[in-house]
Amino acid sequence: MIRVAVIGYGNIGFHAIKAILAEPDMELVGVVRRSPDPIEEFPNVKFASDIKELDAQVAILAVPSRMVPETAEKYLSMGINTVDSFDIHGDINDLRSKLHHVAIANNSVAIIASGWDPGTDSIIRTVLEACTPRGITYTNFGPGMSMGHSVAAKAILGVKKALSMTIPIGTGIHRRMVYIELENGADIKEVEAAIKTDTYFSHDDTHVIQVDDVDKFLDMGHGVNLVRKGVSGGTHNQLFEFNMKINNPALTAQIMVSAARATCRQKSGAYTTIEIPPIDFLCGEREENIKRLV
């Protein structure tokens, strides 16, 4: 049994608990959160304020992306494997390099950016590029709630609550609709300027809308339309399309739980999902999975 701890108890942490409890080869040793008080929905789950209270092989980091580098380094240094859903695309390679040295030195494994995008969509993009080495891939997100962007908007000074909706325009171009509740005394123009200059939003057409109650707009649904058009050898007009509509935190958590299993099958170091053999994410014996899937 793989001994897994969940770090954080937000939307992803909640669904990670459920996913781990459903896996036949995993044991949930506990959840680390600020308050170690028990949760009514999970009466048999141990809650702790420090991972040292738990006997964990793997830590699922259900924390905001900007907390991942420091948190992952802490647990890797303790010899505990880590899985995160870091979603700041431009910083992934630098994070991988940084954590790789820490993991090697402490005989541990990190799988980073292991949500659905970056994550499993990255694997799909890789496979489609192998099918058509020359061509263009468009990844169109939404319409739906972006957890990373919502957390980033909520972190802006003066914001009480935030919801960032991703609206696909097409050909990989997106609009961000950011609904916010303000703290008392906050200035909407200052908040809007801070959101639009944040690196999560600065590359997209971003609209900030003040509302009385963000929860009225809340919907965890999301999706992706991924299109690849290219050339196989000398044959043009090869067209591939992948679509999905999902509950965002539930799918992210499930992928992270599958990645927790994969950490136990790698040599020490830090990896992205495209570096992991897909079979390593699956429960069960390798030979049986090969017979079933190939």
Backbone as CSV, one residue per row, in Angstrom:
resi,resn,N_x,N_y,N_z,CA_x,CA_y,CA_z,C_x,C_y,C_z
1,MET,0.842,-1.200,0.000,0.000,0.000,0.000,0.875,1.247,0.000
2,ILE,0.532,2.200,-0.841,1.256,3.470,-0.918,0.660,4.404,0.134
3,ARG,1.501,4.925,1.008,1.044,5.772,2.106,1.057,7.235,1.655
4,VAL,-0.121,7.820,1.543,-0.278,9.147,0.948,-0.864,10.124,1.957
5,ALA,-0.302,11.328,1.982,-0.851,12.430,2.777,-1.296,13.540,1.828
6,VAL,-2.347,14.234,2.212,-2.825,15.394,1.456,-2.441,16.649,2.225
7,ILE,-1.828,17.591,1.512,-1.409,18.854,2.134,-2.360,19.950,1.668
8,GLY,-3.221,20.401,2.570,-4.209,21.417,2.221,-5.598,20.816,2.114
9,TYR,-6.602,21.619,2.477,-7.974,21.122,2.445,-8.894,22.154,1.792
10,GLY,-8.552,22.492,0.537,-9.454,23.300,-0.276,-10.219,22.389,-1.215
11,ASN,-10.587,22.916,-2.378,-11.350,22.132,-3.347,-10.587,20.887,-3.803
12,ILE,-9.302,21.046,-4.125,-8.517,19.906,-4.596,-8.250,18.938,-3.456
13,GLY,-7.932,19.446,-2.278,-7.687,18.581,-1.142,-8.892,17.718,-0.817
14,PHE,-10.071,18.303,-0.857,-11.310,17.563,-0.594,-11.465,16.392,-1.568
15,HIS,-11.289,16.677,-2.859,-11.462,15.623,-3.867,-10.301,14.627,-3.846
16,ALA,-9.123,15.073,-3.444,-7.989,14.146,-3.341,-8.252,13.099,-2.259
17,ILE,-8.844,13.520,-1.152,-9.196,12.568,-0.089,-10.121,11.489,-0.641
18,LYS,-11.160,11.922,-1.351,-12.117,10.958,-1.899,-11.451,10.011,-2.895
19,ALA,-10.555,10.558,-3.722,-9.898,9.729,-4.735,-8.972,8.696,-4.093
20,ILE,-8.211,9.115,-3.085,-7.303,8.184,-2.406,-8.086,7.061,-1.733
21,LEU,-9.172,7.405,-1.073,-9.982,6.400,-0.377,-10.573,5.375,-1.346
22,ALA,-10.681,5.735,-2.629,-11.239,4.816,-3.623,-10.179,3.946,-4.290
23,GLU,-8.877,4.224,-4.021,-7.805,3.476,-4.677,-7.449,2.222,-3.865
24,PRO,-7.430,1.042,-4.501,-7.160,-0.197,-3.759,-5.716,-0.367,-3.322
25,ASP,-4.798,0.417,-3.904,-3.385,0.246,-3.563,-2.837,1.417,-2.750
26,MET,-3.737,2.239,-2.157,-3.297,3.410,-1.410,-3.928,3.464,-0.031
27,GLU,-3.180,4.043,0.880,-3.667,4.304,2.232,-3.534,5.798,2.511
28,LEU,-4.633,6.430,2.881,-4.599,7.840,3.266,-4.158,7.928,4.724
29,VAL,-2.917,8.383,4.930,-2.397,8.434,6.301,-2.834,9.696,7.023
30,GLY,-3.320,10.689,6.287,-3.814,11.885,6.941,-3.770,13.104,6.049
31,VAL,-4.273,14.199,6.609,-4.356,15.482,5.901,-3.703,16.549,6.771
32,VAL,-2.823,17.336,6.164,-2.169,18.437,6.875,-2.891,19.738,6.538
33,ARG,-3.347,20.421,7.568,-4.008,21.717,7.382,-3.752,22.577,8.606
34,ARG,-4.074,23.852,8.494,-3.797,24.777,9.604,-4.495,24.344,10.887
35,SER,-5.757,23.939,10.755,-6.496,23.462,11.925,-6.590,21.942,11.869
36,PRO,-6.052,21.259,12.865,-6.093,19.795,12.841,-7.420,19.212,13.328
37,ASP,-8.425,20.058,13.549,-9.720,19.575,14.022,-10.331,18.618,13.003
38,PRO,-11.022,17.573,13.446,-11.629,16.619,12.514,-12.735,17.260,11.680
39,ILE,-12.974,16.664,10.514,-14.009,17.125,9.595,-15.156,16.124,9.621
40,GLU,-16.357,16.622,9.775,-17.524,15.747,9.913,-17.681,14.793,8.738
41,GLU,-17.404,15.259,7.524,-17.597,14.416,6.345,-16.606,13.255,6.289
42,PHE,-15.441,13.418,6.953,-14.416,12.373,6.943,-14.057,11.993,8.389
43,PRO,-14.958,11.327,9.102,-14.737,11.054,10.526,-13.571,10.116,10.798
44,ASN,-13.187,9.312,9.805,-12.115,8.340,10.015,-10.766,8.801,9.457
45,VAL,-10.705,10.054,8.984,-9.466,10.594,8.422,-8.745,11.416,9.490
46,LYS,-7.449,11.187,9.632,-6.647,11.936,10.596,-6.252,13.292,10.016
47,PHE,-6.478,14.356,10.760,-6.049,15.695,10.378,-4.933,16.119,11.323
48,ALA,-3.873,16.682,10.742,-2.691,17.050,11.521,-2.206,18.430,11.099
49,SER,-1.427,19.047,11.960,-0.860,20.364,11.647,0.550,20.255,11.082
50,ASP,1.137,19.052,11.107,2.501,18.842,10.623,2.610,17.435,10.057
51,ILE,3.281,17.318,8.912,3.405,16.008,8.277,4.253,15.054,9.113
52,LYS,5.025,15.570,10.054,5.826,14.705,10.922,4.941,13.812,11.801
53,GLU,3.677,14.188,11.915,2.731,13.367,12.668,2.213,12.185,11.849
54,LEU,2.553,12.152,10.553,2.014,11.142,9.643,3.149,10.333,9.027
55,ASP,2.898,9.073,8.751,3.897,8.197,8.123,3.628,8.165,6.624
56,ALA,4.079,9.205,5.913,3.740,9.369,4.492,4.929,9.069,3.585
57,GLN,4.654,8.343,2.504,5.625,8.175,1.416,5.501,9.301,0.396
58,VAL,4.248,9.716,0.152,3.960,10.705,-0.888,3.074,11.795,-0.307
59,ALA,3.389,13.049,-0.646,2.564,14.182,-0.239,1.924,14.800,-1.478
60,ILE,0.609,14.854,-1.497,-0.113,15.543,-2.562,-0.286,16.991,-2.134
61,LEU,0.328,17.899,-2.886,0.351,19.313,-2.503,-0.867,20.023,-3.080
62,ALA,-1.943,20.037,-2.312,-3.173,20.705,-2.732,-3.132,22.151,-2.246
63,VAL,-2.128,22.875,-2.730,-1.881,24.257,-2.314,-1.804,25.141,-3.556
64,PRO,-1.963,26.457,-3.416,-1.839,27.344,-4.575,-0.480,27.212,-5.265
65,SER,-0.451,27.427,-6.568,0.778,27.238,-7.345,1.954,28.035,-6.799
66,ARG,1.704,29.244,-6.324,2.806,30.078,-5.859,3.382,29.598,-4.532
67,MET,2.704,28.650,-3.879,3.240,28.039,-2.665,3.967,26.730,-2.966
68,VAL,3.843,26.235,-4.188,4.390,24.913,-4.513,5.910,24.846,-4.383
69,PRO,6.694,25.772,-4.952,8.151,25.612,-4.896,8.677,25.427,-3.480
70,GLU,8.272,26.284,-2.568,8.751,26.196,-1.181,8.234,24.930,-0.499
71,THR,6.954,24.608,-0.720,6.359,23.444,-0.061,6.967,22.152,-0.574
72,ALA,7.130,22.041,-1.884,7.712,20.823,-2.461,9.141,20.626,-1.982
73,GLU,9.922,21.689,-1.962,11.309,21.581,-1.517,11.374,21.094,-0.064
74,LYS,10.471,21.585,0.775,10.430,21.180,2.184,10.221,19.675,2.324
75,TYR,9.225,19.141,1.622,8.906,17.717,1.778,9.913,16.824,1.069
76,LEU,10.397,17.238,-0.090,11.428,16.450,-0.774,12.675,16.339,0.096
77,SER,13.006,17.414,0.803,14.175,17.401,1.689,14.008,16.425,2.849
78,MET,12.771,16.075,3.149,12.481,15.108,4.206,12.438,13.682,3.666
79,GLY,12.698,13.535,2.363,12.663,12.214,1.749,11.272,11.757,1.363
80,ILE,10.313,12.687,1.312,8.935,12.372,0.952,8.688,12.778,-0.500
81,ASN,8.152,11.876,-1.308,7.802,12.205,-2.694,6.695,13.251,-2.711
82,THR,6.677,14.086,-3.752,5.644,15.118,-3.860,4.982,15.095,-5.230
83,VAL,3.717,15.499,-5.211,2.943,15.683,-6.439,2.256,17.036,-6.324
84,ASP,2.334,17.842,-7.377,1.663,19.136,-7.351,0.931,19.375,-8.660
85,SER,0.104,20.413,-8.667,-0.600,20.807,-9.899,-0.194,22.227,-10.289
86,PHE,1.074,22.547,-10.137,1.635,23.854,-10.496,1.199,24.206,-11.918
87,ASP,0.576,25.376,-12.099,-0.021,25.672,-13.407,0.480,26.963,-14.047
88,ILE,1.639,27.465,-13.594,2.223,28.651,-14.233,3.152,28.142,-15.326
89,HIS,2.619,28.002,-16.533,3.290,27.285,-17.615,4.728,27.756,-17.847
90,GLY,4.930,29.062,-17.851,6.251,29.591,-18.178,7.316,29.312,-17.139
91,ASP,6.907,28.902,-15.933,7.863,28.663,-14.849,8.105,27.177,-14.581
92,ILE,7.465,26.304,-15.344,7.525,24.867,-15.056,8.939,24.321,-15.200
93,ASN,9.627,24.675,-16.261,10.960,24.107,-16.480,11.944,24.537,-15.392
94,ASP,11.847,25.799,-14.972,12.723,26.269,-13.894,12.415,25.540,-12.587
95,LEU,11.129,25.319,-12.301,10.750,24.594,-11.088,11.257,23.159,-11.154
96,ARG,11.117,22.535,-12.292,11.601,21.163,-12.465,13.101,21.076,-12.169
97,SER,13.861,22.019,-12.712,15.304,22.017,-12.506,15.653,22.206,-11.027
98,LYS,14.963,23.126,-10.373,15.231,23.415,-8.962,14.925,22.200,-8.094
99,LEU,13.758,21.591,-8.300,13.355,20.464,-7.462,14.126,19.199,-7.789
100,HIS,14.628,19.101,-9.005,15.371,17.905,-9.402,16.604,17.714,-8.506
101,HIS,17.330,18.794,-8.270,18.538,18.707,-7.450,18.194,18.348,-6.005
102,VAL,17.101,18.900,-5.495,16.680,18.600,-4.122,16.280,17.134,-4.008
103,ALA,15.511,16.652,-4.993,15.045,15.264,-4.958,16.201,14.277,-5.061
104,ILE,17.140,14.546,-5.944,18.301,13.661,-6.097,19.079,13.575,-4.781
105,ALA,19.267,14.708,-4.136,20.062,14.757,-2.906,19.389,14.034,-1.746
106,ASN,18.059,13.870,-1.831,17.326,13.289,-0.707,16.595,12.002,-1.068
107,ASN,16.978,11.410,-2.204,16.415,10.128,-2.632,14.883,10.172,-2.674
108,SER,14.363,11.244,-3.251,12.912,11.412,-3.346,12.532,11.749,-4.785
109,VAL,11.227,11.805,-5.048,10.711,12.013,-6.403,9.637,13.094,-6.376
110,ALA,9.710,14.008,-7.334,8.666,15.017,-7.509,8.062,14.864,-8.901
111,ILE,6.748,14.834,-8.971,6.065,14.968,-10.261,5.326,16.294,-10.210
112,ILE,5.739,17.214,-11.074,5.218,18.579,-11.025,4.203,18.807,-12.145
113,ALA,3.385,19.854,-11.960,2.421,20.265,-12.991,1.554,19.091,-13.433
114,SER,1.030,18.358,-12.445,0.318,17.119,-12.759,-1.192,17.254,-12.611
115,GLY,-1.725,18.365,-13.101,-3.176,18.474,-13.241,-3.567,18.001,-14.633
116,TRP,-4.622,18.609,-15.172,-5.002,18.224,-16.540,-4.427,19.178,-17.580
117,ASP,-4.133,20.414,-17.199,-3.376,21.275,-18.114,-2.733,22.399,-17.318
118,PRO,-1.416,22.352,-17.144,-0.490,21.324,-17.631,-0.720,19.991,-16.922
119,GLY,-0.352,18.917,-17.595,-0.535,17.581,-17.043,-0.927,16.599,-18.123
120,THR,-2.155,16.079,-18.037,-2.567,15.080,-19.022,-2.740,15.678,-20.423
121,ASP,-3.178,16.935,-20.513,-3.232,17.565,-21.832,-1.838,17.689,-22.446
122,SER,-0.839,17.863,-21.590,0.541,17.923,-22.086,0.925,16.605,-22.744
123,ILE,0.474,15.488,-22.163,0.740,14.178,-22.749,0.058,14.064,-24.106
124,ILE,-1.185,14.523,-24.190,-1.919,14.465,-25.459,-1.228,15.314,-26.509
125,ARG,-0.798,16.520,-26.145,-0.085,17.369,-27.105,1.184,16.680,-27.595
126,THR,1.877,15.986,-26.699,3.107,15.281,-27.065,2.827,14.158,-28.059
127,VAL,1.790,13.371,-27.796,1.435,12.268,-28.691,1.032,12.796,-30.070
128,LEU,0.252,13.865,-30.102,-0.193,14.411,-31.388,0.964,15.008,-32.176
129,GLU,1.944,15.559,-31.474,3.118,16.065,-32.182,3.960,14.923,-32.739
130,ALA,3.947,13.775,-32.061,4.621,12.595,-32.613,3.912,12.116,-33.880
131,CYS,2.586,12.284,-33.919,1.815,11.895,-35.105,2.048,12.853,-36.268
132,THR,2.198,14.131,-35.960,2.389,15.165,-36.987,3.513,16.092,-36.529
133,PRO,4.764,15.731,-36.830,5.901,16.516,-36.332,5.889,17.972,-36.792
134,ARG,5.305,18.233,-37.943,5.166,19.617,-38.417,3.694,19.995,-38.358
135,GLY,3.409,21.146,-37.761,2.020,21.571,-37.658,1.820,22.542,-36.514
136,ILE,0.560,22.786,-36.183,0.195,23.744,-35.147,-0.820,23.096,-34.217
137,THR,-0.629,23.298,-32.902,-1.574,22.827,-31.905,-2.240,24.028,-31.242
138,TYR,-3.567,23.986,-31.152,-4.324,25.014,-30.445,-5.002,24.371,-29.241
139,THR,-4.764,24.937,-28.050,-5.432,24.471,-26.841,-6.400,25.552,-26.393
140,ASN,-7.684,25.224,-26.457,-8.745,26.177,-26.115,-9.418,25.736,-24.824
141,PHE,-9.255,26.530,-23.765,-9.805,26.185,-22.459,-11.200,26.767,-22.277
142,GLY,-12.039,26.009,-21.545,-13.329,26.529,-21.126,-14.445,26.275,-22.118
143,PRO,-15.553,26.987,-21.920,-15.743,27.967,-20.845,-15.824,27.292,-19.489
144,GLY,-15.206,27.929,-18.501,-15.255,27.350,-17.173,-14.375,28.083,-16.179
145,MET,-14.452,27.629,-14.931,-13.711,28.239,-13.831,-12.265,27.764,-13.824
146,SER,-11.344,28.725,-13.785,-9.933,28.410,-13.599,-9.593,28.561,-12.128
147,MET,-9.193,27.451,-11.483,-8.859,27.514,-10.060,-7.619,28.350,-9.815
148,GLY,-6.583,28.168,-10.638,-5.348,28.917,-10.453,-5.555,30.405,-10.587
149,HIS,-6.321,30.811,-11.612,-6.575,32.237,-11.817,-7.470,32.803,-10.713
150,SER,-8.426,32.009,-10.244,-9.292,32.480,-9.161,-8.496,32.709,-7.879
151,VAL,-7.585,31.786,-7.567,-6.744,31.936,-6.377,-5.842,33.157,-6.515
152,ALA,-5.296,33.358,-7.717,-4.420,34.516,-7.947,-5.177,35.827,-7.775
153,ALA,-6.414,35.878,-8.275,-7.209,37.099,-8.141,-7.579,37.352,-6.680
154,LYS,-7.904,36.275,-5.957,-8.282,36.415,-4.544,-7.114,36.924,-3.706
155,ALA,-5.886,36.641,-4.143,-4.700,37.057,-3.393,-4.391,38.546,-3.542
156,ILE,-5.057,39.203,-4.488,-4.823,40.640,-4.694,-5.356,41.427,-3.500
157,LEU,-4.582,42.402,-3.035,-4.982,43.231,-1.909,-6.319,43.919,-2.195
158,GLY,-7.265,43.768,-1.286,-8.566,44.402,-1.438,-9.652,43.474,-1.953
159,VAL,-9.271,42.248,-2.353,-10.252,41.294,-2.873,-10.686,40.354,-1.764
160,LYS,-11.976,40.263,-1.530,-12.551,39.369,-0.522,-12.784,37.982,-1.106
161,LYS,-13.415,37.909,-2.268,-13.663,36.659,-2.984,-13.454,36.906,-4.471
162,ALA,-13.101,35.841,-5.191,-12.874,36.004,-6.625,-13.226,34.722,-7.369
163,LEU,-13.688,34.898,-8.578,-13.957,33.785,-9.491,-13.491,34.209,-10.871
164,SER,-12.555,33.447,-11.446,-12.063,33.742,-12.786,-12.603,32.708,-13.764
165,MET,-13.364,33.172,-14.734,-13.914,32.309,-15.769,-13.081,32.472,-17.039
166,THR,-12.739,31.342,-17.643,-11.980,31.340,-18.885,-12.940,31.155,-20.059
167,ILE,-12.896,32.083,-21.003,-13.771,32.036,-22.181,-12.900,31.842,-23.417
168,PRO,-13.063,30.719,-24.149,-12.237,30.501,-25.340,-12.696,31.360,-26.513
169,ILE,-11.756,32.053,-27.121,-12.042,32.844,-28.324,-11.761,32.019,-29.573
170,GLY,-10.833,31.067,-29.464,-10.445,30.216,-30.587,-8.966,30.358,-30.880
171,THR,-8.399,29.351,-31.528,-6.969,29.294,-31.882,-6.069,29.604,-30.682
172,GLY,-6.463,29.086,-29.509,-5.639,29.239,-28.316,-5.695,30.598,-27.653
173,ILE,-6.616,31.452,-28.061,-6.762,32.791,-27.476,-7.945,32.776,-26.513
174,HIS,-7.756,33.435,-25.337,-8.769,33.377,-24.295,-9.092,34.742,-23.707
175,ARG,-10.308,34.838,-23.191,-10.714,36.019,-22.426,-10.908,35.576,-20.974
176,ARG,-10.466,36.399,-20.026,-10.650,36.130,-18.599,-11.724,37.059,-18.044
177,MET,-12.796,36.462,-17.529,-13.856,37.223,-16.875,-13.690,37.004,-15.374
178,VAL,-13.294,38.053,-14.666,-12.956,37.937,-13.247,-14.019,38.650,-12.411
179,TYR,-14.782,37.856,-11.661,-15.830,38.389,-10.797,-15.275,38.490,-9.374
180,ILE,-15.412,39.667,-8.764,-14.800,39.876,-7.444,-15.765,40.541,-6.475
181,GLU,-15.611,40.164,-5.209,-16.177,40.915,-4.099,-15.034,41.689,-3.459
182,LEU,-15.261,42.950,-3.151,-14.213,43.785,-2.568,-14.288,43.795,-1.043
183,GLU,-13.119,43.936,-0.418,-13.069,44.222,1.010,-13.564,45.650,1.237
184,ASN,-14.051,45.906,2.433,-14.500,47.254,2.763,-13.367,48.259,2.573
185,GLY,-13.665,49.328,1.853,-12.681,50.387,1.646,-11.776,50.180,0.449
186,ALA,-11.852,49.027,-0.211,-10.988,48.775,-1.366,-11.466,49.575,-2.569
187,ASP,-10.509,49.972,-3.404,-10.804,50.761,-4.597,-10.831,49.843,-5.812
188,ILE,-11.929,49.808,-6.529,-12.101,48.891,-7.653,-11.081,49.152,-8.752
189,LYS,-10.729,50.401,-8.992,-9.773,50.705,-10.059,-8.373,50.190,-9.710
190,GLU,-7.986,50.320,-8.441,-6.682,49.816,-8.019,-6.641,48.291,-8.083
191,VAL,-7.722,47.666,-7.653,-7.800,46.204,-7.699,-7.767,45.715,-9.144
192,GLU,-8.524,46.362,-10.004,-8.565,45.970,-11.410,-7.180,46.071,-12.049
193,ALA,-6.466,47.156,-11.765,-5.127,47.338,-12.320,-4.174,46.259,-11.821
194,ALA,-4.286,45.903,-10.532,-3.406,44.870,-9.962,-3.677,43.507,-10.588
195,ILE,-4.944,43.192,-10.814,-5.288,41.905,-11.431,-4.764,41.847,-12.860
196,LYS,-4.956,42.892,-13.606,-4.584,42.885,-15.027,-3.071,42.841,-15.240
197,THR,-2.292,43.277,-14.240,-0.831,43.230,-14.370,-0.226,41.971,-13.746
198,ASP,-1.050,41.182,-13.054,-0.576,39.914,-12.508,-0.232,38.974,-13.661
199,THR,0.822,38.184,-13.509,1.283,37.330,-14.612,0.256,36.274,-15.010
200,TYR,-0.663,35.941,-14.120,-1.735,35.014,-14.488,-2.653,35.618,-15.558
201,PHE,-2.779,36.956,-15.567,-3.771,37.611,-16.414,-3.179,38.517,-17.495
202,SER,-1.918,38.901,-17.352,-1.368,39.965,-18.193,-1.283,39.607,-19.680
203,HIS,-1.327,38.320,-20.013,-1.208,37.925,-21.419,-2.565,37.726,-22.095
204,ASP,-3.653,37.914,-21.362,-4.986,37.678,-21.925,-5.849,38.926,-21.808
205,ASP,-6.914,38.936,-22.593,-7.926,39.986,-22.508,-8.717,39.761,-21.227
206,THR,-8.505,40.621,-20.229,-9.066,40.400,-18.895,-10.087,41.476,-18.547
207,HIS,-11.247,41.034,-18.071,-12.309,41.944,-17.654,-12.615,41.690,-16.180
208,VAL,-12.557,42.727,-15.361,-12.805,42.620,-13.929,-14.179,43.212,-13.631
209,ILE,-15.024,42.408,-12.978,-16.402,42.806,-12.728,-16.689,42.691,-11.239
210,GLN,-17.078,43.799,-10.628,-17.424,43.787,-9.205,-18.848,43.293,-9.021
211,VAL,-19.049,42.342,-8.092,-20.378,41.795,-7.805,-20.594,41.771,-6.305
212,ASP,-21.862,41.629,-5.904,-22.188,41.567,-4.474,-21.913,40.192,-3.886
213,ASP,-22.077,39.141,-4.694,-21.940,37.775,-4.186,-21.328,36.888,-5.275
214,VAL,-20.035,36.579,-5.154,-19.338,35.751,-6.137,-19.954,34.359,-6.216
215,ASP,-20.440,33.840,-5.087,-20.956,32.469,-5.051,-22.128,32.253,-6.005
216,LYS,-22.833,33.306,-6.360,-23.943,33.182,-7.306,-23.458,32.776,-8.698
217,PHE,-22.174,33.002,-8.986,-21.622,32.702,-10.305,-20.784,31.417,-10.300
218,LEU,-20.644,30.793,-9.128,-19.707,29.685,-8.969,-20.181,28.419,-9.671
219,ASP,-19.313,27.866,-10.503,-19.554,26.602,-11.196,-18.192,25.963,-11.424
220,MET,-17.974,24.773,-10.859,-16.672,24.107,-10.936,-16.411,23.464,-12.297
221,GLY,-17.368,23.561,-13.204,-17.190,22.947,-14.518,-16.119,23.644,-15.339
222,HIS,-15.433,22.882,-16.153,-14.428,23.431,-17.062,-14.313,22.488,-18.259
223,GLY,-13.384,22.752,-19.133,-13.207,21.878,-20.286,-12.077,22.341,-21.170
224,VAL,-11.831,21.556,-22.213,-10.791,21.894,-23.169,-11.155,21.356,-24.539
225,ASN,-10.781,22.100,-25.551,-10.845,21.656,-26.942,-9.430,21.807,-27.495
226,LEU,-8.794,20.673,-27.782,-7.403,20.660,-28.220,-7.359,20.188,-29.675
227,VAL,-6.788,21.010,-30.544,-6.764,20.720,-31.979,-5.330,20.714,-32.485
228,ARG,-4.988,19.689,-33.248,-3.679,19.610,-33.907,-3.891,19.396,-35.393
229,LYS,-3.314,20.278,-36.205,-3.354,20.129,-37.658,-1.923,20.158,-38.158
230,GLY,-1.530,19.109,-38.897,-0.138,19.053,-39.299,0.138,18.054,-40.400
231,VAL,1.404,17.661,-40.467,1.916,16.849,-41.567,2.561,15.585,-41.016
232,SER,2.167,14.430,-41.551,2.788,13.148,-41.225,3.661,12.733,-42.398
233,GLY,4.980,12.786,-42.192,5.879,12.517,-43.331,5.682,13.578,-44.393
234,GLY,5.157,13.167,-45.559,4.863,14.135,-46.632,3.381,14.326,-46.835
235,THR,2.563,13.784,-45.921,1.114,13.860,-46.081,0.546,14.999,-45.248
236,HIS,-0.100,15.935,-45.933,-0.639,17.129,-45.285,-2.081,16.904,-44.815
237,ASN,-2.580,17.898,-44.066,-3.985,17.964,-43.648,-4.378,16.823,-42.717
238,GLN,-3.475,16.446,-41.839,-3.804,15.496,-40.777,-4.413,16.296,-39.626
239,LEU,-5.621,15.961,-39.236,-6.352,16.765,-38.254,-6.808,15.905,-37.083
240,PHE,-6.471,16.358,-35.859,-6.839,15.655,-34.640,-7.572,16.630,-33.719
241,GLU,-8.550,16.118,-32.981,-9.290,16.969,-32.048,-9.628,16.171,-30.793
242,PHE,-9.398,16.796,-29.641,-9.691,16.194,-28.339,-10.562,17.157,-27.554
243,ASN,-11.656,16.642,-26.980,-12.578,17.470,-26.206,-12.872,16.817,-24.865
244,MET,-13.046,17.643,-23.846,-13.563,17.130,-22.585,-14.283,18.233,-21.824
245,LYS,-15.298,17.836,-21.049,-16.017,18.720,-20.136,-15.973,18.052,-18.774
246,ILE,-15.455,18.739,-17.781,-15.139,18.072,-16.522,-15.437,18.961,-15.313
247,ASN,-15.484,18.324,-14.130,-15.429,19.054,-12.875,-13.960,19.312,-12.585
248,ASN,-13.572,20.551,-12.543,-12.160,20.928,-12.496,-11.415,20.349,-11.284
249,PRO,-11.826,20.635,-10.044,-11.037,20.119,-8.922,-11.068,18.601,-8.806
250,ALA,-12.172,17.963,-9.189,-12.253,16.506,-9.085,-11.270,15.838,-10.032
251,LEU,-11.186,16.322,-11.266,-10.254,15.720,-12.221,-8.813,16.027,-11.836
252,THR,-8.544,17.265,-11.445,-7.187,17.620,-11.023,-6.717,16.720,-9.888
253,ALA,-7.582,16.516,-8.899,-7.234,15.680,-7.755,-6.983,14.238,-8.179
254,GLN,-7.821,13.693,-9.070,-7.644,12.309,-9.493,-6.321,12.121,-10.230
255,ILE,-5.955,13.066,-11.082,-4.678,12.970,-11.796,-3.513,13.023,-10.808
256,MET,-3.613,13.878,-9.807,-2.556,13.967,-8.804,-2.430,12.662,-8.021
257,VAL,-3.555,12.031,-7.718,-3.524,10.755,-7.002,-2.870,9.681,-7.873
258,SER,-3.192,9.651,-9.153,-2.535,8.707,-10.069,-1.042,8.997,-10.160
259,ALA,-0.679,10.282,-10.134,0.736,10.656,-10.171,1.452,10.255,-8.882
260,ALA,0.720,10.243,-7.764,1.319,9.783,-6.501,1.808,8.346,-6.641
261,ARG,1.009,7.532,-7.313,1.422,6.157,-7.581,2.679,6.138,-8.461
262,ALA,2.693,6.988,-9.472,3.817,7.008,-10.411,5.118,7.436,-9.745
263,THR,5.042,8.253,-8.678,6.284,8.664,-8.006,7.028,7.460,-7.439
264,CYS,6.284,6.436,-7.061,6.904,5.256,-6.436,7.545,4.335,-7.470
265,ARG,7.447,4.687,-8.752,7.975,3.847,-9.822,9.090,4.544,-10.601
266,GLN,9.574,5.698,-10.089,10.615,6.452,-10.773,11.885,6.481,-9.934
267,LYS,12.998,6.730,-10.611,14.240,7.007,-9.912,14.162,8.406,-9.303
268,SER,15.013,8.691,-8.354,15.017,10.002,-7.709,15.146,11.117,-8.743
269,GLY,14.426,12.209,-8.499,14.482,13.350,-9.409,13.123,13.999,-9.545
270,ALA,13.057,15.053,-10.367,11.810,15.768,-10.624,11.396,15.554,-12.074
271,TYR,10.108,15.347,-12.283,9.580,14.998,-13.600,8.312,15.794,-13.900
272,THR,8.076,16.040,-15.185,6.766,16.470,-15.649,6.021,15.241,-16.152
273,THR,4.745,15.386,-16.423,3.945,14.221,-16.814,4.391,13.610,-18.134
274,ILE,4.938,14.406,-19.050,5.316,13.842,-20.354,6.571,12.975,-20.263
275,GLU,7.249,13.015,-19.113,8.443,12.186,-18.926,8.129,10.841,-18.264
276,ILE,6.888,10.650,-17.848,6.494,9.444,-17.123,5.822,8.470,-18.089
277,PRO,6.210,7.186,-18.107,5.464,6.209,-18.910,4.009,6.187,-18.466
278,PRO,3.048,6.334,-19.366,1.632,6.389,-18.954,1.201,5.208,-18.097
279,ILE,1.778,4.049,-18.326,1.391,2.864,-17.564,1.723,3.007,-16.075
280,ASP,2.674,3.876,-15.740,3.066,4.045,-14.339,2.014,4.779,-13.520
281,PHE,1.057,5.418,-14.184,-0.017,6.098,-13.468,-1.123,5.141,-13.038
282,LEU,-1.123,3.937,-13.603,-2.247,3.023,-13.431,-2.043,2.063,-12.263
283,CYS,-3.149,1.738,-11.599,-3.149,0.709,-10.575,-3.053,-0.659,-11.252
284,GLY,-2.454,-1.613,-10.575,-2.415,-2.973,-11.094,-1.059,-3.377,-11.609
285,GLU,-0.957,-4.645,-11.978,0.287,-5.194,-12.484,0.555,-4.709,-13.905
286,ARG,1.819,-4.410,-14.169,2.205,-3.901,-15.484,1.784,-4.853,-16.606
287,GLU,2.067,-6.147,-16.442,1.766,-7.119,-17.514,0.270,-7.156,-17.804
288,GLU,-0.546,-7.117,-16.776,-1.998,-7.148,-16.972,-2.487,-5.903,-17.680
289,ASN,-1.936,-4.760,-17.321,-2.329,-3.520,-17.990,-1.902,-3.497,-19.445
290,ILE,-0.737,-4.083,-19.738,-0.285,-4.161,-21.131,-1.245,-5.044,-21.930
291,LYS,-1.610,-6.187,-21.385,-2.545,-7.085,-22.070,-3.887,-6.400,-22.335
292,ARG,-4.322,-5.598,-21.369,-5.652,-4.974,-21.451,-5.686,-3.778,-22.389
293,LEU,-4.584,-3.050,-22.476,-4.627,-1.751,-23.153,-3.937,-1.712,-24.519
294,VAL,-3.035,-2.635,-24.755,-2.269,-2.554,-26.018,-3.027,-3.264,-27.125
